[in-house]
Amino acid sequence: FFTCCTILIAYRLTFLTETVEIIPGKQMLLKTFAKVSMSATMWLIIIIGLVHRAPGGVGRDFMKKWDVTGACFAVYGFVLSAMEFSLLRQPMPVYSRDSFEFGRVAVYSASAVYCTGLLTLIIIWHLKAQKLIKGESAVVASSMAIGKMIAVVIEPNLVGVDNSLSALYLRWIVASLLLMTICCPYALRPVYIKSSSQLPKNASIIVVAYCAVILPLIITASVRIVLEPLIGLLTGHNSTAFYATSPKFSEIIGYSAALWGVSVLSMVNHYLPNGGGEVWKRVAALTLIMGLFVSFSAPAFPGSTSNEPSDPFLSVSSSMVVESEVATGGWGLVSAFLAVLLALTGPLELREMKDSAGRKDNRQFLRLMIFGLMFGCGLAWFIVMQSMSKDVFIPIFVTAFSCMVMSTLGTVCAVMGYFLETQEFGEVEQIANVWTVVAFPVFFVISSVSLSAHAHPFGIGGWASTYLSVCGLFAGAFCILVRMRKDKTSTTRGYGNVSCIISWLCAMIVIYGRYGIAGVGVVGVTTVVGIPVSILATLCSSPILLLLEGEGSSSSKHTHQRSSAKSKWHGLVLTKLTRRNWIAPLLIGTVGVFVTASLYAIFLRGCGLSKFSFLFGT
């Protein structure tokens, strides 16, 4: 079918006299272009023949040894990318019946490039799974396909940059080389060594050359061409909006450092699975954390953007918006990342440290409180400023105070819930009970004092949605950390389930408070591809319920059924939740939310009881 379609298209192109730029500076008639497409089709047929040829054929061992099939597929991907780039850059004329040109239309779209790229990745995955091509060829072909999609997707978001065919080729080549460099360690054979033995010399040379020379050079070369526009696209800087700006230099440096840290960790863990390269692991982990710290906290640092807007009015107004509304919240991330860094390096060790005499550590709780203040208050301040930065001082101050108290207690409780032993989990229970039963309603009432006319309480920028967002975030963090414990009891699972339900309920209230039911009565964008945002957000947030853990869901030898003797309430204990019905809470919660929203829309909206509709943001 594919061959027949290609032949039909080539036949239609043969009778046109238009030219296309196939490579920078090289024009080609559509007749010749049709021949190239036919040759690519024949090349694809050859690849299919090499894959499905009968065993014992002539040269089979030679082609398998040198991976001729993978090389042919990589060549086909290169030719396909070149043809797609040429069609993207050359709109075809539209003629009337009397052969008069009255306009030009694009004969190829970016969506077609994404489709061919995804199909190429699927074919590569299938061939690799069937062991019909080697890992090296799979890495090259996959990098070329993903690099092609990256080069096309960042193109519409480039402002004041060369958009010629040569620039498109350059972005594709650089993106492909970056991806090849990141993924090429997976083509190496892992080196297995004993814990007491030293790393082989060849392996040391490979690790040093990759981590200290090759990867930094490739990342540095791709910053200006690929990483900067891609970061601007992902962070919302580069767009077609009137106030389009470029990401800050510190933000670009942070993301580049984080990319280096992730790549080095991935390479060392794959190449040295049994240990080795511990220094590189530590350096990569710290670089990853510092990179994320710098990138997320970039608005808090002084400095201009990497590319200033050409219009002076845009420069002044954009800088005023960014500095006044975003920069203040960035200092919260500075505090949070500094707390994480101090915890990793030792000054704020979160575990209990006993001396040589075995005496109990009396400063652990002090370190936990300092960490909770720095991390919890910093993250809460960032969320409050991102949500309520346009409000007046009093609502921001009251809401920020309440959120900081809840986040500090939540951070301390989550860390203690992960590190404390089972015998000492009673301390976690006390803090969790205070957080849930006392602090949560009390500070919710305190936050309600900050009523403001700038935003709906449960809408975007409202005090209630901000407070619930912070509480839901730290409740989910407590659930995750308790679930990651090695020693578990019915009490630890019960308290984790309660925090999971609280996190999910906070998410649902924030979603429907912001977007309402089907977007009715809500200002702003309320649909995505015709689907209400509240429905999509409900589907995306419902997997929180998968964190629920039943008594029969864990078969670890470290799981105990005993609980703290000081506790009379063990939380939400789910005795009937097992691995067979683990998806039941997700389905029940999602259906329950949709049914409740439907009943409200049918029976309550528009009637006298609708004055309570502020709970749903309508």
Secondary structure per residue as TSV (DSSP state, phi and psi in degrees):
chain	resnum	aa	ss	phi	psi
A	1	F	-	360.0	-45.3
A	2	F	H	-62.6	-40.9
A	3	T	H	-65.3	-41.3
A	4	C	H	-64.6	-41.3
A	5	C	H	-63.7	-40.7
A	6	T	H	-64.2	-41.5
A	7	I	H	-64.2	-40.8
A	8	L	H	-64.4	-43.7
A	9	I	H	-65.4	-41.9
A	10	A	H	-62.8	-36.9
A	11	Y	H	-64.2	-39.8
A	12	R	H	-69.7	-36.0
A	13	L	H	-73.2	-21.8
A	14	T	H	-64.2	-28.8
A	15	F	T	-95.0	7.4
A	16	L	-	-98.7	145.6
A	17	T	-	-102.9	8.3
A	18	E	-	-73.6	159.4
A	19	T	E	-119.0	153.3
A	20	V	E	-129.8	154.2
A	21	E	E	-91.8	101.4
A	22	I	E	-77.6	-37.8
A	23	I	E	-135.6	159.4
A	24	P	T	-54.0	119.9
A	25	G	T	84.6	2.9
A	26	K	E	-123.0	111.2
A	27	Q	E	-89.9	150.3
A	28	M	E	-143.0	134.7
A	29	L	E	-66.5	151.6
A	30	L	H	-63.1	-26.3
A	31	K	H	-64.5	-45.3
A	32	T	H	-67.7	-36.5
A	33	F	H	-61.5	-38.9
A	34	A	H	-63.8	-38.4
A	35	K	H	-65.4	-38.3
A	36	V	H	-63.9	-42.1
A	37	S	H	-64.2	-37.1
A	38	M	H	-65.5	-40.3
A	39	S	H	-64.2	-39.8
A	40	A	H	-63.3	-35.6
A	41	T	H	-66.4	-43.7
A	42	M	H	-63.2	-36.7
A	43	W	H	-62.7	-40.0
A	44	L	H	-64.4	-37.7
A	45	I	H	-63.7	-38.3
A	46	I	H	-63.0	-40.9
A	47	I	H	-61.8	-42.3
A	48	I	H	-63.3	-39.0
A	49	G	H	-65.4	-38.2
A	50	L	H	-67.3	-32.5
A	51	V	H	-74.2	-41.4
A	52	H	S	-105.1	18.5
A	53	R	-	-70.6	154.5
A	54	A	-	-67.8	147.7
A	55	P	T	-66.2	147.9
A	56	G	T	83.2	13.8
A	57	G	-	-73.4	170.8
A	58	V	T	-68.8	128.3
A	59	G	T	73.1	15.6
A	60	R	H	-64.9	-44.0
A	61	D	H	-64.7	-40.4
A	62	F	H	-63.0	-45.7
A	63	M	H	-68.8	-32.3
A	64	K	H	-72.1	-36.6
A	65	K	H	-66.1	-44.2
A	66	W	T	-95.8	5.7
A	67	D	T	53.3	57.4
A	68	V	H	-64.8	-37.0
A	69	T	H	-62.2	-45.5
A	70	G	H	-63.8	-38.4
A	71	A	H	-65.7	-41.0
A	72	C	H	-63.8	-39.7
A	73	F	H	-67.1	-37.8
A	74	A	H	-64.1	-40.4
A	75	V	H	-63.9	-40.9
A	76	Y	H	-62.5	-40.6
A	77	G	H	-62.9	-36.7
A	78	F	H	-65.9	-46.8
A	79	V	H	-64.1	-40.9
A	80	L	H	-62.0	-42.7
A	81	S	H	-63.3	-42.1
A	82	A	H	-62.1	-42.0
A	83	M	H	-67.7	-38.8
A	84	E	H	-67.6	-39.8
A	85	F	H	-62.7	-41.4
A	86	S	H	-65.4	-37.9
A	87	L	H	-72.1	-33.3
A	88	L	H	-64.9	-34.2
A	89	R	H	-88.7	-10.2
A	90	Q	-	-123.6	96.0
A	91	P	-	-71.2	143.0
A	92	M	E	-90.4	145.0
A	93	P	E	-74.4	153.1
A	94	V	E	-113.5	123.8
A	95	Y	E	-106.8	149.7
A	96	S	-	-86.1	-177.8
A	97	R	T	-65.9	-27.4
A	98	D	T	-94.3	24.7
A	99	S	S	62.3	35.0
A	100	F	-	-107.7	126.5
A	101	E	E	-76.9	123.1
A	102	F	E	-121.3	11.3
A	103	G	E	166.1	175.0
A	104	R	E	-134.1	141.3
A	105	V	E	-130.6	153.7
A	106	A	-	-78.6	129.2
A	107	V	S	-91.3	-7.1
A	108	Y	S	-142.0	140.6
A	109	S	-	-119.9	165.1
A	110	A	H	-67.3	-29.6
A	111	S	H	-63.2	-33.8
A	112	A	H	-67.2	-34.4
A	113	V	H	-65.3	-42.0
A	114	Y	H	-64.4	-38.7
A	115	C	H	-64.4	-47.5
A	116	T	H	-65.2	-35.4
A	117	G	H	-64.8	-44.1
A	118	L	H	-65.7	-40.1
A	119	L	H	-63.0	-39.3
A	120	T	H	-63.3	-42.6
A	121	L	H	-63.8	-39.2
A	122	I	H	-64.6	-42.1
A	123	I	H	-64.9	-41.9
A	124	I	H	-62.5	-44.6
A	125	W	H	-60.6	-40.4
A	126	H	H	-67.3	-45.2
A	127	L	H	-64.3	-38.5
A	128	K	H	-67.9	-39.3
A	129	A	H	-66.1	-33.0
A	130	Q	T	-85.4	2.4
A	131	K	T	58.1	37.4
A	132	L	S	-93.4	-17.9
A	133	I	S	-133.6	158.5
A	134	K	-	-86.1	168.5
A	135	G	H	-64.1	-35.5
A	136	E	H	-62.2	-46.0
A	137	S	H	-65.7	-37.2
A	138	A	H	-63.8	-40.2
A	139	V	H	-64.4	-44.6
A	140	V	H	-64.6	-48.5
A	141	A	H	-66.1	-41.2
A	142	S	H	-65.5	-41.6
A	143	S	H	-62.8	-39.7
A	144	M	H	-65.6	-40.2
A	145	A	H	-67.9	-46.1
A	146	I	H	-68.4	-39.2
A	147	G	H	-61.1	-36.3
A	148	K	H	-62.6	-44.9
A	149	M	H	-66.5	-38.0
A	150	I	H	-64.9	-42.9
A	151	A	H	-62.7	-33.4
A	152	V	H	-81.1	-37.3
A	153	V	H	-73.1	-29.2
A	154	I	T	-86.8	-7.8
A	155	E	G	-65.6	-46.8
A	156	P	G	-66.6	-15.6
A	157	N	G	-96.6	7.2
A	158	L	-	-91.4	124.4
A	159	V	S	-111.9	124.3
A	160	G	S	69.8	27.6
A	161	V	S	-119.1	150.4
A	162	D	-	-60.6	123.3
A	163	N	-	-112.8	28.9
A	164	S	S	-75.1	173.7
A	165	L	H	-65.4	-36.8
A	166	S	H	-64.4	-38.9
A	167	A	H	-65.7	-37.0
A	168	L	H	-65.2	-42.9
A	169	Y	H	-61.3	-42.2
A	170	L	H	-64.1	-43.5
A	171	R	H	-63.0	-38.6
A	172	W	H	-65.8	-45.0
A	173	I	H	-64.4	-45.1
A	174	V	H	-66.0	-43.1
A	175	A	H	-63.4	-40.3
A	176	S	H	-66.0	-42.1
A	177	L	H	-63.5	-38.9
A	178	L	H	-63.0	-44.8
A	179	L	H	-67.4	-39.2
A	180	M	H	-61.6	-40.9
A	181	T	H	-65.5	-39.2
A	182	I	H	-69.7	-37.6
A	183	C	H	-93.9	-13.9
A	184	C	G	-62.2	-28.8
A	185	P	G	-59.4	-24.6
A	186	Y	G	-72.2	-12.2
A	187	A	G	-85.9	-7.2
A	188	L	S	-86.2	150.9
A	189	R	-	-80.7	130.3
A	190	P	-	-61.7	148.3
A	191	V	-	-104.9	117.3
A	192	Y	-	-100.4	122.6
A	193	I	-	-131.2	159.4
A	194	K	-	-80.0	155.6
A	195	S	T	-62.6	-29.2
A	196	S	T	-88.5	-18.3
A	197	S	S	-86.5	161.1
A	198	Q	-	-87.3	162.4
A	199	L	-	-72.7	135.3
A	200	P	-	-57.9	153.0
A	201	K	H	-63.7	-43.0
A	202	N	H	-62.8	-40.1
A	203	A	H	-65.3	-38.9
A	204	S	H	-62.7	-41.8
A	205	I	H	-63.4	-41.3
A	206	I	H	-64.3	-44.4
A	207	V	H	-64.5	-45.6
A	208	V	H	-65.9	-43.4
A	209	A	H	-63.4	-39.5
A	210	Y	I	-73.2	-48.3
A	211	C	I	-75.8	-32.9
A	212	A	I	-103.8	-16.6
A	213	V	I	-122.8	-63.7
A	214	I	I	-66.2	-54.6
A	215	L	H	-62.7	-44.9
A	216	P	H	-61.9	-38.3
A	217	L	H	-64.8	-43.8
A	218	I	H	-66.9	-41.7
A	219	I	H	-64.8	-41.5
A	220	T	H	-63.2	-40.4
A	221	A	H	-69.0	-25.8
A	222	S	H	-95.2	-1.7
A	223	V	I	-62.1	-52.8
A	224	R	I	-72.3	-35.6
A	225	I	I	-87.4	-39.6
A	226	V	I	-117.9	-52.9
A	227	L	I	-65.9	-43.6
A	228	E	H	-62.1	-50.6
A	229	P	H	-66.4	-32.4
A	230	L	H	-69.3	-40.6
A	231	I	H	-64.6	-40.5
A	232	G	H	-62.3	-36.0
A	233	L	H	-68.9	-43.8
A	234	L	H	-71.7	-31.8
A	235	T	H	-93.6	-0.5
A	236	G	T	83.9	13.2
A	237	H	-	-78.6	-58.8
A	238	N	S	-81.4	114.2
A	239	S	S	-155.7	178.8
A	240	T	S	-87.9	9.7
A	241	A	S	-70.7	164.2
A	242	F	T	-68.4	-33.9
A	243	Y	T	-100.0	44.8
A	244	A	-	-71.7	130.3
A	245	T	-	-131.2	167.4
A	246	S	-	-100.1	153.5
A	247	P	-	-65.0	153.3
A	248	K	B	-68.9	157.6
A	249	F	H	-62.8	-41.5
A	250	S	H	-63.8	-34.6
A	251	E	H	-66.2	-41.2
A	252	I	H	-65.9	-43.6
A	253	I	H	-61.1	-40.4
A	254	G	H	-63.8	-46.9
A	255	Y	H	-66.8	-35.6
A	256	S	H	-66.1	-42.4
A	257	A	H	-64.4	-39.9
A	258	A	H	-63.8	-38.1
A	259	L	H	-63.5	-40.5
A	260	W	H	-64.0	-42.2
A	261	G	H	-63.4	-44.0
A	262	V	H	-64.4	-41.9
A	263	S	H	-65.1	-42.4
A	264	V	H	-66.6	-43.4
A	265	L	H	-60.7	-42.6
A	266	S	H	-64.0	-41.9
A	267	M	H	-66.8	-47.7
A	268	V	H	-66.4	-40.8
A	269	N	H	-66.8	-31.6
A	270	H	H	-81.7	-42.7
A	271	Y	H	-77.9	-30.0
A	272	L	-	-125.2	73.2
A	273	P	T	-69.4	-26.9
A	274	N	T	-92.7	8.2
A	275	G	S	118.2	167.6
A	276	G	-	110.8	154.1
A	277	G	-	66.9	33.1
A	278	E	H	-64.5	-34.1
A	279	V	H	-63.6	-43.7
A	280	W	H	-65.3	-35.4
A	281	K	H	-64.0	-44.6
A	282	R	H	-64.6	-45.2
A	283	V	H	-62.2	-41.5
A	284	A	H	-66.7	-39.7
A	285	A	H	-64.5	-44.9
A	286	L	H	-65.5	-38.0
A	287	T	H	-65.7	-39.1
A	288	L	H	-61.9	-45.9
A	289	I	H	-65.8	-44.9
A	290	M	H	-66.3	-35.9
A	291	G	H	-64.0	-45.4
A	292	L	H	-64.7	-38.2
A	293	F	H	-60.1	-46.9
A	294	V	H	-68.4	-40.4
A	295	S	H	-70.1	-44.3
A	296	F	H	-72.6	-28.7
A	297	S	T	-95.9	11.0
A	298	A	G	-58.6	-39.1
A	299	P	G	-62.0	-20.5
A	300	A	G	-81.7	-14.0
A	301	F	S	-94.3	144.4
A	302	P	-	-71.6	154.4
A	303	G	-	138.4	156.5
A	304	S	-	-96.1	172.5
A	305	T	B	-72.3	162.9
A	306	S	S	-69.9	-33.7
A	307	N	S	-127.1	108.6
A	308	E	-	-73.6	146.4
A	309	P	-	-61.7	148.8
A	310	S	S	-72.3	-29.0
A	311	D	S	-86.1	127.2
A	312	P	H	-60.6	-36.4
A	313	F	H	-64.2	-40.2
A	314	L	H	-64.4	-38.2
A	315	S	H	-63.7	-45.9
A	316	V	H	-68.8	-48.4
A	317	S	H	-67.9	-39.1
A	318	S	H	-66.0	-41.8
A	319	S	H	-65.6	-36.9
A	320	M	H	-63.9	-41.9
A	321	V	H	-65.6	-45.6
A	322	V	H	-67.2	-46.4
A	323	E	H	-70.2	-36.8
A	324	S	H	-80.3	-28.3
A	325	E	H	-107.5	-22.1
A	326	V	T	-114.4	-36.1
A	327	A	H	-62.2	-35.8
A	328	T	H	-64.0	-41.7
A	329	G	H	-68.6	-21.1
A	330	G	H	-63.7	-28.1
A	331	W	H	-66.9	-24.3
A	332	G	H	-65.0	-40.7
A	333	L	H	-67.2	-33.9
A	334	V	H	-58.5	-46.0
A	335	S	H	-65.3	-41.3
A	336	A	H	-65.3	-46.2
A	337	F	H	-68.9	-33.2
A	338	L	H	-64.8	-38.3
A	339	A	H	-64.2	-42.4
A	340	V	H	-63.6	-41.8
A	341	L	H	-63.6	-42.4
A	342	L	H	-66.3	-34.0
A	343	A	H	-69.9	-35.6
A	344	L	H	-75.4	-34.9
A	345	T	H	-85.9	-15.2
A	346	G	S	124.9	-34.4
A	347	P	T	-58.6	-32.3
A	348	L	T	-115.2	55.8
A	349	E	-	-60.6	125.7
A	350	L	-	-87.5	-20.3
A	351	R	S	-80.6	164.4
A	352	E	-	-77.5	127.0
A	353	M	-	-108.9	116.0
A	354	K	-	-103.2	144.2
A	355	D	-	-79.5	-175.6
A	356	S	T	-64.4	-26.8
A	357	A	T	-82.9	-5.1
A	358	G	-	80.9	16.2
A	359	R	-	-74.6	150.3
A	360	K	-	-69.8	143.5
A	361	D	-	-77.0	115.2
A	362	N	S	-89.7	-7.9
A	363	R	S	-104.3	3.9
A	364	Q	H	-63.8	-44.9
A	365	F	H	-64.8	-34.6
A	366	L	H	-63.7	-44.1
A	367	R	H	-63.8	-38.1
A	368	L	H	-64.0	-40.0
A	369	M	H	-67.2	-40.5
A	370	I	H	-64.8	-43.6
A	371	F	H	-63.3	-41.8
A	372	G	H	-63.3	-39.3
A	373	L	H	-66.0	-45.0
A	374	M	H	-70.4	-46.8
A	375	F	H	-77.1	-51.1
A	376	G	H	-65.6	-48.6
A	377	C	H	-64.8	-38.0
A	378	G	H	-63.6	-46.3
A	379	L	H	-67.9	-38.3
A	380	A	H	-64.9	-41.5
A	381	W	H	-62.9	-39.5
A	382	F	H	-62.6	-45.8
A	383	I	H	-66.1	-42.5
A	384	V	H	-62.5	-44.1
A	385	M	H	-71.5	-32.7
A	386	Q	H	-68.5	-30.4
A	387	S	H	-92.0	-38.6
A	388	M	H	-120.4	24.7
A	389	S	T	-66.2	-22.8
A	390	K	T	-87.6	-2.1
A	391	D	S	-85.0	177.1
A	392	V	-	-84.0	178.3
A	393	F	H	-68.2	-46.8
A	394	I	H	-62.4	-49.2
A	395	P	H	-59.6	-39.0
A	396	I	H	-65.5	-43.3
A	397	F	H	-64.7	-46.3
A	398	V	H	-67.1	-44.8
A	399	T	H	-66.3	-41.3
A	400	A	H	-64.3	-39.5
A	401	F	H	-61.8	-46.6
A	402	S	H	-63.7	-43.3
A	403	C	H	-66.0	-37.2
A	404	M	H	-66.5	-39.7
A	405	V	H	-64.0	-45.9
A	406	M	H	-66.1	-38.5
A	407	S	H	-70.7	-36.2
A	408	T	H	-64.9	-47.8
A	409	L	H	-63.6	-39.1
A	410	G	H	-65.4	-39.4
A	411	T	H	-65.8	-46.4
A	412	V	H	-61.9	-43.2
A	413	C	H	-65.2	-41.6
A	414	A	H	-66.0	-43.7
A	415	V	H	-66.3	-43.0
A	416	M	H	-65.3	-36.4
A	417	G	H	-64.8	-23.8
A	418	Y	H	-90.0	-38.3
A	419	F	H	-93.8	-31.3
A	420	L	S	-68.9	148.5
A	421	E	-	-75.5	168.9
A	422	T	G	-63.1	-36.7
A	423	Q	G	-65.8	-23.9
A	424	E	G	-105.3	12.5
A	425	F	H	-69.9	-13.0
A	426	G	H	-59.4	-31.9
A	427	E	H	-64.5	-38.6
A	428	V	H	-66.2	-39.0
A	429	E	H	-61.0	-41.4
A	430	Q	H	-63.8	-46.1
A	431	I	H	-65.9	-40.3
A	432	A	H	-64.4	-39.7
A	433	N	H	-64.7	-41.7
A	434	V	I	-63.8	-42.4
A	435	W	I	-63.0	-41.6
A	436	T	I	-82.9	-47.4
A	437	V	I	-87.3	-35.4
A	438	V	I	-104.1	-58.7
A	439	A	I	-68.0	-41.0
A	440	F	H	-59.8	-53.8
A	441	P	H	-70.3	-35.6
A	442	V	H	-63.8	-49.1
A	443	F	H	-75.8	-19.9
A	444	F	H	-66.2	-41.8
A	445	V	H	-66.0	-40.1
A	446	I	H	-62.9	-41.1
A	447	S	H	-65.4	-30.1
A	448	S	H	-66.2	-17.1
A	449	V	T	-65.0	-25.6
A	450	S	T	-86.1	44.0
A	451	L	-	-60.4	132.6
A	452	S	-	-133.0	148.2
A	453	A	S	-87.4	-2.3
A	454	H	S	-77.2	-27.9
A	455	A	S	-150.3	154.0
A	456	H	-	-67.2	141.3
A	457	P	T	-54.7	-42.4
A	458	F	T	-98.6	4.1
A	459	G	S	-90.2	-172.2
A	460	I	T	-69.1	131.5
A	461	G	T	82.6	2.1
A	462	G	-	-84.4	156.5
A	463	W	H	-67.0	-37.8
A	464	A	H	-69.2	-44.3
A	465	S	H	-65.8	-36.2
A	466	T	H	-67.0	-44.5
A	467	Y	H	-63.1	-44.6
A	468	L	H	-69.1	-31.8
A	469	S	H	-64.3	-44.8
A	470	V	H	-65.1	-46.6
A	471	C	H	-64.3	-41.7
A	472	G	H	-65.0	-36.2
A	473	L	H	-63.6	-46.5
A	474	F	H	-76.9	-27.6
A	475	A	H	-66.3	-40.8
A	476	G	H	-65.6	-36.5
A	477	A	H	-65.1	-39.9
A	478	F	H	-62.7	-41.8
A	479	C	H	-62.1	-44.2
A	480	I	H	-65.0	-45.2
A	481	L	H	-67.0	-38.6
A	482	V	H	-67.9	-35.8
A	483	R	H	-68.0	-26.4
A	484	M	T	-83.4	-0.8
A	485	R	-	-63.3	148.7
A	486	K	S	-81.0	-43.7
A	487	D	S	-96.5	120.5
A	488	K	B	-126.6	149.8
A	489	T	-	-131.9	176.8
A	490	S	H	-64.4	-28.8
A	491	T	H	-71.5	-44.6
A	492	T	H	-62.7	-42.1
A	493	R	H	-67.2	-38.6
A	494	G	H	-64.5	-44.3
A	495	Y	H	-67.8	-35.5
A	496	G	H	-64.1	-37.8
A	497	N	H	-67.0	-38.8
A	498	V	H	-62.6	-45.3
A	499	S	H	-64.9	-33.5
A	500	C	H	-64.1	-45.0
A	501	I	H	-63.5	-40.9
A	502	I	H	-62.5	-44.2
A	503	S	H	-61.9	-42.2
A	504	W	H	-66.7	-43.0
A	505	L	H	-63.6	-40.7
A	506	C	H	-61.6	-41.6
A	507	A	H	-63.2	-43.4
A	508	M	H	-64.5	-42.8
A	509	I	H	-64.2	-41.8
A	510	V	H	-65.3	-41.0
A	511	I	H	-63.5	-51.4
A	512	Y	H	-76.7	-21.1
A	513	G	H	-71.7	-33.0
A	514	R	H	-83.0	-45.5
A	515	Y	H	-107.7	-4.3
A	516	G	T	66.5	-167.3
A	517	I	T	-98.1	110.6
A	518	A	T	63.0	18.2
A	519	G	T	76.2	11.5
A	520	V	T	-74.1	127.1
A	521	G	T	78.2	11.8
A	522	V	-	-111.3	133.9
A	523	V	-	-86.8	136.4
A	524	G	S	111.2	-172.5
A	525	V	-	-73.3	121.0
A	526	T	-	-124.1	3.3
A	527	T	E	-134.8	151.0
A	528	V	E	-131.5	114.9
A	529	V	T	55.7	39.0
A	530	G	T	81.4	-2.9
A	531	I	E	-101.3	132.3
A	532	P	E	-57.8	139.0
A	533	V	H	-63.2	-33.2
A	534	S	H	-62.4	-36.2
A	535	I	H	-69.9	-45.8
A	536	L	H	-63.1	-42.1
A	537	A	H	-65.9	-34.8
A	538	T	H	-64.0	-43.3
A	539	L	H	-65.5	-35.8
A	540	C	H	-75.7	-28.3
A	541	S	H	-91.1	-18.4
A	542	S	G	-62.2	-31.6
A	543	P	G	-57.1	-10.1
A	544	I	G	-57.6	-33.3
A	545	L	G	-68.2	-14.4
A	546	L	G	-69.9	-13.3
A	547	L	G	-76.8	-9.9
A	548	L	-	-62.7	140.6
A	549	E	-	-129.3	127.3
A	550	G	B	-93.7	170.7
A	551	E	T	-68.8	-27.0
A	552	G	T	-100.5	10.4
A	553	S	S	-88.9	-11.1
A	554	S	-	-120.1	126.8
A	555	S	-	-115.3	18.1
A	556	S	-	-69.9	149.3
A	557	K	T	-71.3	-14.3
A	558	H	T	-88.8	1.1
A	559	T	B	-86.2	128.9
A	560	H	-	-120.4	151.6
A	561	Q	S	-96.1	-4.4
A	562	R	-	-82.8	158.3
A	563	S	-	-136.4	177.2
A	564	S	-	-67.3	135.7
A	565	A	T	-73.5	-20.1
A	566	K	T	-80.0	-14.2
A	567	S	-	-98.2	132.0
A	568	K	S	-98.0	-21.5
A	569	W	-	-115.2	125.8
A	570	H	-	-101.9	15.8
A	571	G	-	82.0	-156.0
A	572	L	-	-92.3	95.4
A	573	V	-	-91.9	119.4
A	574	L	B	-105.0	96.2
A	575	T	S	-78.0	-24.0
A	576	K	S	-99.1	0.9
A	577	L	-	-87.3	117.5
A	578	T	-	-127.2	-175.6
A	579	R	S	-69.8	-21.2
A	580	R	T	-77.2	-34.3
A	581	N	T	-115.4	32.5
A	582	W	T	-65.4	-22.9
A	583	I	T	-87.6	-6.1
A	584	A	H	-60.7	-44.3
A	585	P	H	-59.0	-37.9
A	586	L	H	-63.0	-46.5
A	587	L	H	-65.9	-43.2
A	588	I	H	-64.4	-43.9
A	589	G	H	-64.2	-43.8
A	590	T	H	-66.0	-47.7
A	591	V	H	-63.3	-39.2
A	592	G	H	-61.9	-40.9
A	593	V	H	-65.4	-44.9
A	594	F	H	-65.0	-40.3
A	595	V	H	-66.0	-43.0
A	596	T	H	-62.5	-43.9
A	597	A	H	-63.8	-38.5
A	598	S	H	-67.5	-43.2
A	599	L	H	-63.6	-38.8
A	600	Y	I	-63.8	-44.8
A	601	A	I	-65.5	-31.1
A	602	I	I	-82.9	-46.4
A	603	F	I	-102.0	-29.6
A	604	L	I	-105.1	-34.0
A	605	R	T	-66.6	128.0
A	606	G	T	93.5	-13.1
A	607	C	S	-95.5	-173.7
A	608	G	G	-65.4	-26.8
A	609	L	G	-79.1	-1.4
A	610	S	G	-68.4	-9.1
A	611	K	G	-65.6	-16.4
A	612	F	G	-89.8	9.0
A	613	S	G	-72.1	-4.4
A	614	F	G	-61.9	-21.2
A	615	L	G	-66.2	-20.4
A	616	F	G	-114.4	4.2
A	617	G	T	74.9	17.7
A	618	T	-	-114.4	360.0
